[in-house]
Amino acid sequence: MPSIKRIALGLATLNLPLTTLAEPSELETIRVEGTRMERSLLDTPAAVSVVDANTAQQGQQNIQLDESLARVPGLYMQNRYNFAQNQRLSIRGFGARAPFGVRGLRIRVDGFPETLPDGQSQVDNIDLDSLYQATVLRGPASVLYGNATGGVIDIETLSGRNMTGNGELRLSSGADGYRKAHLQSGGQQDNAHYYIGVTGLNYTGYREQSAVEKYQLNSRIGWELDNQQTIDLFLTALDTPYAEDPGGLTRAQAHTDREQSTMLAKRLDAGQEVDQQRLGFRYRNTSLAGGVLQTQAFISQRDFTQQLPFPGSSLIDYQRNFYGVGIEYHHDLDLFGLRHRYLVGVDVDRQQDDRGRRGVSFNGVITGLTADEDQIATSSGLFVQTDTFLTEDLTLSLGVRADRIEFKIEDDFLTDGDDSGKQRFNEGSFSAGVAWHALPQHTLYASISSAFETPTFTELANPSGAGGFNPDLDPQEALNKEVGIRGTLSDKLLYDLTLFSVAVKDEITPYEVGGRTYYENAARTRREGLELSLEHFTTDMLTTTVAWTWAQYRFERFYDQQQGIDVSDNHMPGLPQHIIFAEAAWRPANGFFVIGDVRFASEVYAENTNQTRIGSHTVVNTRFGKRWNFGQRDLEVHTGINNLFDRDYYSNIRINANSDRPNPADRGYFEPAPGRTLYAGITVGW
């Protein structure tokens, strides 16, 4: 764990005004649902952040999640400007290995999983303009949702119940061909409510070969059958006709021309096309045998095609069906003279991918089929959680979960042999925590929890070339310990401080051969650090916010087979030791607002061997605007400047890229971010 001396020195450097949560007087009423059992924030024995979208997104472009969630300590986000690779999210270092998409975290939207049974998540289907609230659980989460060592991001979108008006139209544009429109409408009448939001994005991009065109639909309709029973239907859709991939540059290329793409990315027209729909159903009964029953079911379909930015077996397509059901029951009871709250439930999800892969020449000519297979993953989990109120001020929380995850490949490309096969993982996880209300507005908590994370289908690819599953790749297992304190001081300052230590066995880590990423198990790794968030209500008009993460992410014992080097005690690549977010928001009563934020990340290494060091960067952003009310109409205009001081930095580092090349200078790790960028928008509400 970090030394007390270093912690004290770090705290002293922050000075007080410091993640946006809520007014201090409302802290007791903040409800946390991402921990599965609904609790108040003060009763939750875990590191949790709750972000209000209305406050966090004011004046933002809303093109990626980092704009809303950068204020959450322990959460690190990259890849904001490459829409073909999806944004990379990591919590306490989990998820950083992903070359695209999200690994190691559970993503939920309106209670439905964006995380597949094999552990892979996409966030491109989340309509950020329909965001209402986000809850981030920082730390191993297998006991809650299975198959994740990093944590949970639980997102709630707008509904007719929580909209502030009946409708809204937002139009915005800016540098690098940025144009976006969002139209939403919603409301409630008698026992029914509805919401529909439609978003269109067109963005040329800062670099060559980085344009995107994207359309989203987010909608729901619900009915109250009586005072206890409700039904909700959800429909979401995504259409991305193109999202280009400029590839990763070498350092020399980035210094010569930051806006260029790689030659092969441009020649091959690297990028992806996506079409996805999801239909969801939820039933809730708040008075079944004295408890609360909730059932839900969903089905989604995703068509996907991607040309990777290199020749060879690099043209991928799949047609995916993903569906599942969940049932859970909450109840309070008195037993042995104590009050208890318990939750029992079951989750069952299934993923079916019809996958193909084709060879592509240096000139972009398709040379033939190289893979054709069906990938099927099924996950089922049974879980129990309890809260026992030992005294009025002391709560004991326990949880256990049992999971079975089965992978199956049915090979239809038999020219190189039959690579069909099955692989099954049976895993258990637990959590135990205590929360003590030392004072009415202060909670001390401590917890210990275990978690597991299986490789995804992509990560199970066999580097021997024999096909099928990699027989040497096992799930990683994590043991998380944390202690923390949260509360309010002087009705002005919200604070949340957590110390954590996570020991991981068989960490899954990536390397590249011939432009393709494969995975292996590191023996042991350790993550230790501190997460601090403070929000200070300095005046009635001024709020200042700071989130600080200080952490050590290291390989404890690991011999890198690909490089032939012992990297024990090296830093894990792609993860900064320090992350700081600071924001000052001035909102006078006349509807005017001025908001500025500073984002700092310390140096990182690009590969396990720590040969390539990327320096720290600090980026300053600002936005301002004004809102007018004309009776039944609202009008808001805003302007923003990202990277105000035009700093050169990288929005993404491709971890262990091209690790088969002996000279690190020849490896394409770097994806440069835009310089100073101006945008503006207008919103009309009714």
N, C-alpha and C positions, 0 to 999 in steps of 0.2 A: 504494500500500500504506500501511497505517497507519504513522505515524512511530514510530521507536524510542523516543522520549521518551514518547509517549502510551501505548505498549504497556507500558513500564516502570512508568509511573504506575498503569495499570490493574492490573497484576500486584501491585503493592505494596498496593493496596487490598483484595486478596482474603485475605491472611493465610494460612496454609496449609490448615487442614482443609477439604478440599473433596471421574464419573458411574458409577453402579454397574456394575461389570464383573465382577470376580472377585477372589479373594485374590491378592495380589501374587505369591506363589510359583507360581500357576497361569497366569501371563500367557503363558508360552511355549506352553502347551497349548491356549489358546483358539483354536478353529478358525473361520475366516471363510469362509463359503460364499456370502455375498451378492455377492462379487466374481467369482462364477462359477467361477474356479479356486480350489479349496480350498487355503488357506494358513494358517499360524499368524498370529496378529495381529502379531507382531513382524516377520514377513516381508512384510507388506502395505504397498506404497508408495502409500497413499491414506488419506484421512481416514475412518475407520471406527469406529463405536461398536457394542458388543455388549451387549444388555440382557437380564439374566436375569429372567424374569417372576415367578418364585417370590419373589424379593426385592423387585422393584419394585412388585408388586401387593398386597403384604400389607396387609390392612385396607382396600383400595380398593373403590369401588362397581363398577368395571369397566364403565362405560357408554360411554366413548369412549377412543380411543387415547392422548390426551394424558396420561391418568393414568399410563400406563406409560412413555411416551417423552419426557416433559417434561425428563428429565435428559440428553437428547442435545443437545449444543451445535450451533448452526446450524439446528436444527429449530424452526419456529414453528407453533403450532396454534391455530385459532379455531373458533367455531361449535359449542361443546360441547353446547349445549342445544336446538338446532334440528335435530331428527331428519329433517325433510323436506328439508333442504338438505345434509345430510351434513357431516361434519367437514372443514374446509379445512386442508390441510397444505402447508407450504412449507419448502424447504431452500435456504439462501442466497438467499432471495427468490423462487425459482422455485416456482410454484404459487399465489402470493398473488392472482393475477388472477381465480381461479376464483370465480364467484358461488355455486357449489354443486359438490360433489364435489371431485376432485383432478385437477390438471393438472400436467404437467411432471415428475412423478415416476413411477417404475416401482414398482408394488406387487406382491409375490409372496407367496403363502401355500402352504407345503409344496411349493414349486417351480412352482406353477401361477400364471399371471398373473391378477391382478385389474385389470390395465390393458388396455384394448381396443386393437385395431390403430390406431384414430384418436387414441390418446393419453389418453383419458379413463379415470379410475379411480373406483371406488366402494369404500368400506371398510365399508359396512353389513353385508356378508356375513361379516365376520370375528368369530368368537365369541371375545371377549376372555377369557372364563373358561376357554377351552381353550388359551390361549397358553402356550408353553413358552419361546421365546427370540425376540428380534428383533435383526436386524442392520441397521444404517443406514449406507449409503454416502453420504457428504455430498459432492456435487459431480457434474458432468456424467457421464452414465451411458450415452450412446448406444452406446459401443463394447462394452458388456456386453449390453444388451438392446434397443437401438434406440429411437428416437423419444422421448427425454427429455433435458432439459437440467439437471434438478435433482438427481437422485440416485436411490437405490434403498432401499426398505424391504422387507426380506426376512424373512418371519415363518414360524416353525416352530411347529406346534401339538403338543399332547401325543400320545403314542402309548403302546401297551402296554409299549414298551421303556423309556420314560423317566418313567412314572408312579411316584410314591413309595408308593402303596398300590393297593388293588384297586378302590376306589370312593370317592365323596364326594358329599354333599348339602349345598348352601349355600342359605340363606334370608336375605334382607335386606330392610329397609324403611326408610323415612325420610320427611322433609318433602316437600311438594309431590306427595304421592301416589306416591312412589317405592316399588315392590315388584318384587323379582326372585327367581327360583329357578333353580338350576343343579344338574343331576344328571349325574354322569359315572361310567363304569365302564371298566376296561381291565385288561390283563394279557398274559402270554405263557405258552405251554405248548408244549414240544417245539420244533417249527420254525415255529410260528404265533404271531401277536400280534394284538391288536385294541384299539380305543378307540372309545367312543361318548360324546358329551356333548350334553345338551339344555338349552337356556336359554330362559326366558320372562321378559320385561320388560314392566311396565305402569307408566307414569309420567304423571301429570297435567300436570306442568310448572309452572314458576314464572310464566310469562306466560299470558294468555288464548290460546287457540287454539295450544297447544304440546304437547298430549298425544301419547303414542305407545304402541302395543301391538305387541310384536315377539317372534317365536319363532325359535329357531335350532337347527340340528342340525349337529354336526361329528363325522364318523366315518371310521374307516379300519380296514383289515384287511390283514395281510401274511403272506407265507410265505417261508421260506428253502428254495429248491429244493435247494441243496447249499451247500458252504462259500463259493462264489463268486457264486451267482445268487440274486437276491431279486425278488419281485413284491409290489407294494402297490396296493390299490384304495382310493379315497377317495370319499366321498359327503358333500356339504354341502347344506344347504337353509336358506332364509330365507323367513319369512312375516310381513309387516308389514301387518295389516289397515288400520291408519291411522297416519300420522305427520303431525301438523298443522303448519302454517307460520304464525307470527304476523306475519310481515312486518317490515320495517325502519321504525323511528320517526324522526321529526325530533328535533332536540335539545330543542325546546320540549315535544314530547309525552313524551319520556323523562324530562324534569324534572318534568312534571306527574304522570305515573303510569307508573312503570317496568314495571308488570305488564300493561299493556294491550297488545292487539294493534292492528293498523291496522283501521280500520273496514271496508275492503274485504276484508281477509283473513278477518275474522269473517263478513261477509255472504256471501262466496263459499265459505266453508268450505275455505280453502286448505290444501293438504296433498297427501300421496301415499299410494298403496297399492303394495306390492311383493311379488312372489312369485318366488323364484329357486331353482334347483337346479343343482348341478354334480357330474358324475361324472368321476373322473380315474383314470388308470392309469400305473404307473411300473415299468419293468424295469431292473435294474442287474446288470451282470456285471463283477466286479472282476479278472478274469484273462483278458481277451480279447486275445490276441497281446501279452501283457505289459502291457496297459493296462486302463483302466476305460471301459466303454461304458454310457451311460445313455440310455434312450429313454422318452418320456412322451407321453401324449395325453390330451385332456380335451374335454368338451362341456358347455356350460352353457346354461340357458334362463332368461330373465327377462321377466316380465310387469310392466308399470309403467304407472301412471296418476297424473297430477299436475295439480292445479288451482293455478296460480300466483296470488299475492295481488293480482291486478289484473284488470279486465275486458278484453275484446278477444279476440284470438286466444291464449287463455291456458290452455285445457284440452288437455293433452298425454297421449298414450298411445303405447306401443310394445310389441311382442312381439319379443324379441331371441333369436337363436341365436348363440352365440359358441363357437368350437371351434378346436383347433390341435394341432400335434405339434412335438416338439423332439427332436433327436438330438445328442449330444455325446460326444467321445472324448478321454480324458486319457492321456498317456503320458510316461514319463521316458526320456531317452536320453543317451548320451555322444557328443559330436561336436566335432571340432577341439580335443580335449583339455579340453573343458569339459562340465559337467553341465547338461542342459536339461530343462525341463518344458514341455510344450505342451498346448494344448486347441484342438480344432477342432469346429465345430458348425454347425447350421442350425436356425432357428425359422421356422415358418409358422403364422400365425393368420388367422382370418376372422371377421368380424362381419356379421350380417345383421339389420337392424332394419326391421320393418314399422311405420311411424310414421304417426300421425294427429294432427291439431290441429283444435280446434273453437273457434268464437267463443262468448263468454259475455257477457251483458249486465251492467249494474251491479246488477241484481237477482238475478243468478245463473242466469238462463235461458239455456240453450244455444241459440244462434241459427243454428247450421249448421256444416257442415264447411268448414274453411279450408285444409287441407292433407292430402294422403294420398300417401305415397311410400314406396318401399323404399330404404333406405340400406345400401350394401354397402361394407365396407372390408376390404382384404386386405393383410397385411404379410408380407414374407419377408426374412430376414436370414441372411447367411453371415458367420461370425466366426472369427478365429484369435487366440489369446493365447499368449505364451511367457514363461517365466522362465529367464534364463540366469545361472548362478552364476559370476560372474567370479572371485571368491575365496570363501573360507569366510564372509567377512563382508560381501560386496558382491553384490547381486542386481540385474540389469537386467530390467525387465518391459516388454514391448511388446504392443500389441494393435491390430488393424484390424477393421473391420466394414463391410459393404456392405448397404444396405437399399433395398427397393422397397416403397412404400406407395401403394396405389391406392384412390381414393374414387369411388364410383359412385352416382348417384341415378336411380331409375326413377320418374318422376312419374305417378301415377294420378289426380291431380286436375287435369283439363285445362280447367276453366272459365276460368281466367286464363292459359291457354297451357301449353305443354309445357316444363317446367323441368328435364327430364332432362339428365344430363351426366356427364362423367368428369373426374377430375383425378389426375395421377400425380406422385409425388415420388421421385426417385432420389438417395439421400444416402449419403455415406461418412463415417466417423469413425475417429479414431485415439487411442491413448494411449501414453505413454512415461513410465516412472518408474524410480527407483533407490531401493533400501533399503540402508542401511549400518548394520551392527551395531557402533556405535562402542565399546560395552562390552557384556558379556553380557546385561544387562537393559535396554539402551537402543538405540533405533533412530532414526536420522535418515533422512528420506525427502524426495524431491522428485518432482513429476510435472507433466506437461502433457498435456492431453486436449482433444479437440474433441467437440462434440455438436450435435444438431439436434432440433427439435421442430416437428412440423406442427400446424396448427390442427386442432381436432376438428370433427366434423360440426356441432355446435352453434355453434362459433365461426366456421364458414364461411358462416353465414347472411348473405344479401345485404342490406345496409341500404338499398339503393335501392328495395326492394320488388319488384324484377323476378323474384325467386325464383332458384333454382339456387345456384351457388357465388359467393362474393364474389371477383371477379376481381383485386382489389387486395391480397389478403391472402396473404402468403408465409410459409414456415416461418422460425422464428428459429434463428440459429446462434450457438453459444457456444464460446469458447476459455477454458479453465480452467487456471490455474497455481497450484500450491500447494507449500509447504514445511512440514515438520512434524517433531516429535520426540515419541516416546512411550516409556514405560518405568516402572520402579519405583525408589523411593529408600528406603533404609534398611529395606526389607521392610515399610514402613508406608504408603507413599504411591504410588498409581497416578496417573500424569499423562499427558496427551495435549494437545499444543499445535499448532495449525495456523494458518498465515497463507495467505490465498487472495486471488486476483484473477481475476474473470471478466468478460470483455468480450463483450457480446452485440450482434449485428447483427439488425435487424428484429424487435426485441422485440414480442411480441403483447400488446396492452394493451386493456382493455375500456372501453366507455362505454355509457350507457343512453339510449334514445329511447322515449318513450311507455311506460315500464316494462319494455321488453325490452332485453336486453344484446346489443350488437354489438362487433366487434373491429377493430382497425387495427394496423398496424406502426409502432412508434416507430423512429426511425432507428438510434440507438445508445444502449445503457445500459451501466453499469459497476457491478460489485459488488466491494467490497474489504473485507476484515475479518480478524478473529481469532476463533478458536474454542478454548476452553480447558475441559478437564474434569479434575477432581482428585477422587480418592477416598482418604480418610485413615482407616486402621484405628487409631483413636485408642487404644482399649483392646480387650480381648477381647469387650467387650459393646457398645461405642459405635463407630459408623461415621458419618463425616460426608462429604457429597458436595456438590460445587458444579459447575455448568456455566455458563459465561459466553460469550455471543456479543456481539462489538462489530463492527458493520459499517456501511458506507456504501452505500446503494443509490440510485443517481441516474440520471436521464436525461442522457446526454451531449449528444444532439442530437435534439430532437423538437418539432415544431409540432403541437399538439393541434387537429385539424381541427374537432372537434365544438364546442370552446369558442372556437376562433379565437384561441388564445394560444400564444405560444412558451414552452414549459415546460422548455427546456434548462437543465440544472443543478439542476432541482427534485428533491426527494426522491420516490422511487417510493412510491405510496400504500399504506397498510396494513402497512408494514414498520417495526418499531421499530429504532432504532440499537443499543440495549442490551437483551439478554434475559438474565436471571439466574435460575437454579434453585439453591436450597440446601436440603439435607436433613440432619437429624440423626436417626439411628435407634439406639435403645437396645434391645438384645435379650439380656437375661441368660439364663442356662442353664435357668431354671425355666419357660420357655415364655412369659413375659410379654414384651410389646413396647410401646414408645412411639415414635412416629414423627411428626416435624413437618417441614413444608416451607414454603418461602417462594418465591413466583414473582413476578418483577418484569419489566415490559415498559415501555420508555420511550415517549414520545409518538409518535403516528403522524399522517399526513395522510390524509384520506378521499378525495381526488381528485388527479388529475394537476396541477391548478393550485395545489395547496397552500393553498387558501383556508380549508379547515376542518381545524383542528388538534384532535386528541383527546389529552388529557393522559395522562401515565404512570399506571400502577396497580401496586399491590403487594397480593398476596393471600396470606394465611397459612392453611394447612390442617393439621389434626392428626388422628391416629388412634391408638388403643391397644387392646390386647386381651390375651388369654391363651389358651394351648393346653395341654390336658391329654392324657395318654396313659393309656389303660386297657387295656393288653395289646394286643388286636387292634383296639381302637377308639381314635379320636382325637376330641377335642371342642375347638372353638375358638369363642370369642365375641369380637366386636370392636365398637367404636364409633368413629365419625369425625365431625368437624366441618369442613365446607368453608367457606371465607371466614370464619374465626374472628372477625375484628374487624368484620364486617358492612360491608365497603367497597362503595361504588357503583362499578361498572366495566362495561364492555361486553364480552360474550363473543364478539361478532362485529361487524365493520364492513363494510358493503356498499360495495365500492369503486366510485367513480364513479357511484353510484346517482342516478337521475333527473337526469342531467347536461344534459337539455334544459330544465330549469327554471333561469331566470337567477339566482334568489336562492338561495344555498347553504342558507339557513335553512329553505327549503321542501323540502329533499331528505332522504329517509329512509335514512340511513346506519346507524342505531344499533339494536343488539339487546342490551338490558340483560341482565346475568347475575344469578342469584339472590343474595340477601344471605346471612346466616348460615344454614347448612343442616346439620341433624343427621340421621345415619343410623346404623343398627346391623345386625349380622348374626350368624348362627350357622352353624358348619360341623361336620358330622359325617363322619368318615372311617373307612374299614374296609379 
